C-alpha cells in the first residue's frame, strides 16, 4: 500500500524540533535557495518546495481537479494555516512589490480592505475579505500575504486563521516559511510561472525522520473551510475568494 491515500490529512508525529541543516554560506534567515543547503534535513520534499516540519503540523496538497496538477501546499497548526506557492521570477529583479500592488487592487475590487505593512520578511499585506458567518450575518475574513524574492524565484505565503492577527499564533508558521527551501529547475520559464509541486515522496518522509504519517494524503483544492482560498498567482493574477 502506498504512503498516500486521497482524502486523508498528513499529520506529523511529535519529534524533537531540529534546526534545518544549511550550508555555511547560507543566509541567516530564509526562505532559502537549493544552493544554500547541503541536504533537506527535517523537511518534506514537495518538488519545488522543501517544507520544514514541526510537531503536530498537518500538510494538505491542493490539486486542480481538471488537470490533477498540484497547485499549492497548506500547512496547518493549532487553528492557523500557511498556504505556500513558488513561482519563476526574472533573474535581474524581484516581483513581490508589483504582486503586492496587484493583490491589493484585486482585493479592493471585491470589497475587501488591505493594509501594506512592515513584517518579519519585509513588506506584507494584511487583508480583510468580506464573508458570511454560518448564521448568514456578514463578517470579514483576515489573511496575511507574505512574500520573498529569491534568485530566479518568488515564494508567496498566505497566513490564515489565528495566525492572520495573533503574533504568537503566527510564529511557528513564520518559522516554517523562514526555513522553506525553493528548488528552481533550470528550464526557461516566464515570470510568475507556477513552479512544479509534487505529492510527498516516501524518501522525503524518511529524510524528515518519519515526519509524514502512514496513510496520509493530498486533499483536492478548495476543501479548506478554515482559510480563504485564492487562485495561484500567474500572469495577470486575480485573487478569487472561494466560499
C-alpha positions, 0 to 999 in steps of 0.5 A: 500500500502506498504512503498516500491515500486521497482524502486523508490529512498528513499529520506529523508525529511529535519529534524533537524540533531540529534546526534545518541543516544549511550550508555555511554560506547560507543566509541567516534567515530564509526562505532559502535557495537549493544552493544554500543547503547541503541536504533537506534535513527535517523537511518534506520534499514537495518538488519545488518546495522543501517544507520544514516540519514541526510537531503536530503540523498537518500538510494538505496538497491542493490539486486542480481537479481538471488537470490533477496538477498540484497547485499549492501546499497548506500547512496547518497548526493549532487553528492557523494555516500557511498556504505556500506557492513558488513561482519563476521570477526574472533573474535581474529583479524581484516581483513581490512589490508589483504582486503586492500592488496587484493583490491589493487592487484585486482585493479592493475590487471585491470589497475587501480592505488591505493594509501594506505593512512592515513584517518579519520578511519585509513588506506584507499585506494584511487583508480583510475579505468580506464573508458570511458567518454560518448564521448568514450575518456578514463578517470579514475574513483576515489573511496575511500575504507574505512574500520573498524574492529569491534568485530566479524565484518568488515564494508567496505565503498566505497566513490564515486563521489565528495566525492572520492577527495573533503574533504568537499564533503566527510564529511557528508558521513564520518559522516554517516559511523562514526555513522553506527551501525553493528548488528552481529547475533550470528550464526557461520559464516566464515570470510568475510561472507556477513552479512544479509541486509534487505529492510527498515522496516516501524518501522525503518522509524518511529524510524528515525522520518519519515526519509524514504519517502512514496513510496520509494524503493530498486533499483536492483544492478548495476543501479548506473551510478554515482559510480563504482560498485564492487562485495561484498567482500567474500572469495577470493574477486575480485573487478569487475568494472561494466560499 
